[in-house]
Structures are given as structure tokens and as C-alpha cells.
Amino acid sequence: MSIPSNLQMVDLKGQYLRIKPEVDAAIQEVIDETAFIKGKQVAQFEVELAAYLGVKHVIGCANGTDALQLALMALELKPGDEVITPDFTFIATVEVVALLGLKPILVDVNLDDFTINIDALKKAITPKTKAIIPVHLFGQCANMEAIMEIANDKGIAVVEDLAQATGSTYYFSNGNSAKAGTIGTIGCTSFFPSKNLGCYGDGGALFTNDDRLAEEIRSIANHGMKIRYHHDTIGVNSRLDTIQAAILSVKLKHLDEYNVARQEAAMLYDSLFRDCKSLIIPQRVSWSDHIFHQYTLRLVNIDRKRLIEKLSEKGIPAMVYYPIPLHKQKALEPYVNEKMVKEYPNSIMLSESVLSLPMHTELTQEVQHYIADNVLSLL
């Protein structure tokens, strides 16, 4: 097979071209109305997303990192309060904790599904623990039933980071289900363009069923105002752009279709890699859909750097999410001691062995076969 042209980790242009008339019309409507800040499309999208998720309140904001910060501010945590997060994730999850003067407590993750390890979580809880931020990594949920049982017993808030799992469904042991981000105290997501539900710039949102928290979040995101020019609290300026909201309304209608396309692509990858002893395909947990924000393999006794270089020569991109666990990041040195370094064996192993392949809604079987054939030939 010849080299596919312009093979990318995420094909945003191809996705746009399929919905171009809808997107262009939505953008043009905003331009015609010139309501670029807090236009009607923002409130419209919030209502649509709330209905899709089955949650009472959706509050748009400027980006996913802001969403996490707004959530922690609304919870009124105090300097020195401890917030537990997984060690194997993007730093945004932790940096907002530090920025607010809170103390991040990093815990190990599961080796098979990459989400927060429940035993490590239990061990990390102290009287100072005020919040837990589970990350629904790569497209499937952390074990929220176990997390909520722990949190409810201890009176701890739970802030779900679902930036990579918008649209995933969680299944409880009693047969009930809920969308990712609607189970904890507050859910936070990003609409970065590469996300399963992504806009064409920056954007984010928070979800909650708590009326008081929703009012507080909206106020904090709007300079601490509930009534214009009446500033009851110190807030920030974080809002979802009207054009981005209009684009998101269009893409929300296609979200389930997009997630199914990713799942089908993942199943094909699985079938192509399953018999290779040097590759461990992504595990699906029993409690959650996997909507494959990333398709992430674990390499066994493979020179990852060399493999990435050889794939690049074949026109195939491959990425490492994440090459350095958070406890080894220089910025977080003040929160990590020598004793703690021994507590992250899975996080360390994953950072040394994971590899993500192209995963998006426009992947063709032909391209996937090309990718897989080259991966297997280079092992």
C-alpha cells in the first residue's frame, strides 16, 4: 500500500468538511447578529449539552483548565487543603490545585486502564483531604462508584475531569447509568479542538446538579458578579466564546456518531494487534464505555523512541501521553518527597511504555491497515 497523504493523529479538516454547511451557517449567524460575547448561542448550547448529559446545569467557560479552577474556587477550599489527583495525567489537573494554594496529593493509577487506583486513593486520604479529582483518561471513566463511596463516607467533594471522555457512559452495579461528569460534585471538561467534542479554538464547561454551586460558578466566572457591577466575591473572567458555542451545538448533534466511529476504529486496531505479544491493547473496564479519545498501546520490551522514529519515516505519527509522570515534574517538586517516589510504580511503567496511534472520526480501514502493518513490521 502507498503512503496515505497527510496522515495525522487527528483529522480536524476532514471532520469539518463533512459538516461544513452546518458549521458555516452557525458561524455566519453569530457574525450577522454580532453578539460575540454571551450571545444566545452560548445559553442554547448549555441547555442542549445539559439535556444530552442528563444534568441540571452546564456552565460554559474559556477552557478546560479554567473549568477545574472554577470548580475548586466554588468549593471554597482553603490554602493547605489537600486535593488528591492521579499521577499519570496532563498537568492541568494538578496545576490549578497548586495555583490556588492548595496541596496536590498525587496517587498511582491502574496499570491496565490508566485511571486512579482505588487502594492508593484510600491510603492517601487524611483529615485535610477536601477534594478528589479523578481523571477519565483516554476515553473511559475511572471507577466512580468506588470513588463516590469513599468520598461520601468522608464528606469529600469529587471533581470529575472528563476532558477526554465527554459522551462516555458510566454503568453502576445496580443497573443504573450516568454520563461521565454528572456523577461527582462537579464535572469539568475541555473543548480543545482534538477532543471528542471539540470546538475551533479554546473552550470548556462545568456540570453540576447542585443549584447553589451552579450559581456560584457562574458568578466566579463573571468577575464575582451576580448583579452587574456588584462584586460579591473575587472572581475571574472566563467565558465560552459565542462562535465556539455555535460550533459546539453543531458538533454535539454528531457526538454519538463520532464516538461510535472511534470505537469501531479501536476494534479494528484491536484485531490487528491482538496476536502480537509485544503489544498490549487498551483494556475496556466493565463499568464504563470507552470512546477512545486516544488509542493507547502498551509496548513490551520495545525501543519506543526508535519505533516512533521509524514510523515517522513511513509518514505515521505516534505520540506519548504522557512521557513524564507528574511526581517527576520539576514544577511539582515542592509537593513530592523521596518516600513518595516509591509509590508510583504503575505511573512510572506507563510513562515508559505507552504509545498512542492516530485516532479520529475520519480514519479509514485502509489507513489503519497501513499503520498496523508498519507497526508490526518494525517490532
N, C-alpha and C positions, 0 to 999 in steps of 0.2 A: 504494500500500500504506500502511496506517495504521502509526503508530509502534509498534513492539513494546514491550510494557511491561517496565520494569526491565532494559533491555539492559545487560550487564556485560562487562568484559574476561574474567572467569572466573566461570562459574555454579556455585559450590560447592553452593548449596542444591539446584539441580536434580539435580546428580550424587548428592548424599546421598539424595534422595527415591527414587531408583531402586534404591539398595542399603540402604535404611533398615532393613528387618528384620535383615539380616546385621550391620550396624554396631551397631544397638541391642542385639542379643543378645551381641555380642562385648564391648561396654562393660559390660553387666549382669553378665556372667561375672566380669569383673575386680572389680566392686563387690561381688559376692557373696563372692568369695574374699578381698577386702580386701588383696591383695598389690600395693599401688600402686607400690612401688619394687622393681625387679628381680623382678617376678612371672614366672611361667612363660611368659607370652605374649611376653616380650622375647626369651628364648632361642629360642622357637618361630619368631618372625619372622626372627631372624638366620639360622636354619637354612633356612627357606623362601626367603629372598632369596638366600642363597649358592647354593642349588640352581638358582634361576632364572637367576642370573648366570653360573654355572659357575665360581665362585671358592671357594677353601678357607675363607676367614674373612670374616665380616661382624661388625663391632663397632658396636653402636648407641651414639649419644651424643646430647647435648642439642640440637644444631642443626648446620647446615652449616658455620658459621664455626668452631665448636669442632672439627669434623672436620678442617678444614685445619690448625688449631693443633696438634691432637694428632698429626697426620701429621708435621709439621715437628719437633715435640718428640721423637717416636720416632726420627727420623733423626739425632738428636743433633748438629744443626748448631750452629756456634759463632758468637758475635757477630761481625759483619763478613762472614760468609759471604754470597755473592750468590745470590739466587733470582730466576730470570727468569720474568716473567709478561706476559701481553698487556696493552696499554694500554687496550683497549676492552673493559671488563667491569665488573661490580659491584665496589665497593671491598673487599668482604670477602676477595677473593682476595689482595689486597695488604696489607691492614691487619694480618693475623696475622703476616706477614713482618716488618713494622716493629715490632710489639709484642714480638716475640721478640729484638729487637736485631739482626736480620739485615738485609741490604741488598737492597731490591727493585730489580730492573733491568727497566724497562718497555720492551717492544718493540712494534712496529707489527703490525697484523693485515692479513689479506687483505681487499680491498675487496668481493669477491664473496661470500665465505662467512663473513666476520666472525671467523674463527679465526686463531690466531697464525701470523705469516708466517715461513716456514722460513728464508729468506735473512736476515731480521732476527735471528732466533734464533741462527743460526750466527755472525753478526757480533758478537753480544752476549756470547758465551762467553769467559771469561777463566780463569786458573788458580784464581780464587776462586769460580767458579760451582760450587755444590754441589747445586742442585736446579732443576728446571723445572716450572712449574705451567701446563700447557695447559688452557684452558677450552673445554669443548664447548658452545659458545654457541647459544642459541635452539633446541636440539634435535638438532644433529648434531655429529659428532666432529671434532676437529682432526686433522691428518694425523699420526696416531700412529706409523705405520710409519717415516716420516722422522724424527720426534722421537726414537723409541727407538733408531734407528740412530746418531743424533748422541750421545744420552745414553750408550749402551753403549760407544761408542768412547772417550768422555771419562770414564767412571766417574761419571756424574751421576745422581742419583735423579730420578724422574719422579712427580709427584703430580698425578693427574688430578682436575680439578674438573668433575664431571658433574652438578652440581645441576640443570641444565636438560636433561639428556639421559639420565636413568635409563630403561633399556629400549632405547636405541638400540644397533644392532649395527654393529661395525666390520668391514670386509672387507679382508683383506690381499691383496697382489698374487699370492701363491702359492695363493690359493683358500681359505685358512683364514679363520675369522671369530671374533670375541670380542665380548662385551658391553662397552659403554663402562664404564670404571672398573676393568677387570680386566687391562689391558694394561701399565700402568706399575707402579712400585714399590708405590704405594698409590693407591687411588681414594677420593674424598671426595664425599659428596652431602648434600643438604638435603631434608627432607620438609616444608618450608614448605607451607601448605595449597594454594597455587596451582600447585605443581609437578605434573608428570605423575603422579608417585607422591607424594601429599601426605597429611599427617595433619590433625588438627583442632586443631593447636597448633604448637609447635616440635618439631623432631626432626631427627636427622642420622645418618649412618653412615659407616664407613670399610670398605674392602675390600682384602684382600691375599692373596697366595698364599704369603707368607713367614711361617713358623711363629714365628720369633723376633720379627719385627716385630709380629705379631698379639698375642703375649703382652705385649710392651712397651706397645702401645697400650692394651690392657685395663688394665694396671697404672697407667699415667699417668692414664687417665680415672677411676680409682678411688683418687684421693689417693696414687698411687705405691705402692699395696699389691698384693702377690701373695698374701700370707698376712695375714689380718685383724690389724690393729694393728702390722704390720711394714712400715714405710715405707722401701723401698729407694731410691726416687728422689723428687724433688719432683714432685708431680702436681697434678691439678685435679679438680674434681667435675663430671663431665659424663656424664649417663646418659639413655638413652631411657626416657621415662615408659611404664609398663605399659599404660595405657589407649591411648596413642598407638600402641604396638606392636600392640595388638589390632586397632585400626582399620586399621593398615597391612597386617596379614595379610589382612584382608578385601579391601582395595583392590588388593593385589598380584595377587590372582586375576583382577582385571579389567584389569590394566595393559595387556596387549597389545590388548585390546578398546578401551581408552581411546586408545592411541596410533594405532590404525587409524582411529578416528573423527576424530582430529586431522588425520591425513594426508588423509583424504577431504575434510575441510573445506578444507584447504590447496589441494587440487587444484581445488576449485570456485572458490576465490578466484583461483587462477592463471588459470582460463579466463575469468573475468570481467574481469581486469585486463590480460591478456597483450597486447592490441592497443593499450593506452594508452602512448604514447611518454613520458608524464610520470611513469610508474611503472615501477620495476624490481622484478620479483617475486623471491622468495628463490631463490637457486641451490641445487641439490642436488649435492653432491660425489659422485664415483664411489666413494669409499672408506667411505661411512657412510650408514645410514638417516637420514632427517630425521623426527623425531617431534614437531616443532612445539610446543615449549613456548611460543614466540611465533611469530606470523606477521608478519614484519617486512619492510615495503616500503622501497625507497629512492626518495625524491622527486627529480625532476629539474626544477630551476627553478620550484619551488613554494614559496609562502609557508606554511611548516609551521604557524606559530603561528595564522595566520588559518584554515587548514584545520581545525585541531583545534577552534578556537572555533566554527566553522560546524557541524562535526559534532556538537559538544556541544549546539547549539541543536536538532538533529534527534534528540537522545536517544542519540547514538552516542559511546561512549567511545573514545579513542585515546590511546596512551601513547608516550613517547620513552624507549627503552632503548638508549643512555644519552646524556643531553644534554651531559655534560662528560667528555672523556677524562681518564684518571687523571693524566696528566702535568700537567694544568691544575688539579688539585685542591689547595687550599691546604694540606691536611694532608700532601701528598706533596712540597711544595716543597723540603724538605731533600735529596731524592733526585734532583732534576732540575736540570740546568744549561742555560744558554742554547743551547749547542751541540746538546743532546739534543732540544730543542723542534722542530728541523727534521727529526727522524727519524720523525715520526708523521703523514705526510700522509693515509694511509687512515683512521686513527683519527679525525683531525680532520674529514675529509669525512663519515664515517659519523655522527659526533655531530651534525652539522649537517643531515643529510638522512634519517635513518631514522624510520620511523613504524610502530608496531605496532597492529594491529587486533584486535578480540575474537577469541580462540581458546580453545576449550574443548570438552569432550566432548558438550555439550548443544546446540551450535549447529545450527539447522535451516537448510535451504536457503532458506527464505523469509526468514529473518533475514539471511542472508548476501547475498541479492539486494538487500535493503533497504539494507544497509551499502554494498555496492558501487555501487548506483545513486546514492546520495548522495555518495560519494567522487568518482565520475566527474563528477557534475553540478557539483561545486564546484571542479574543477581549472581 
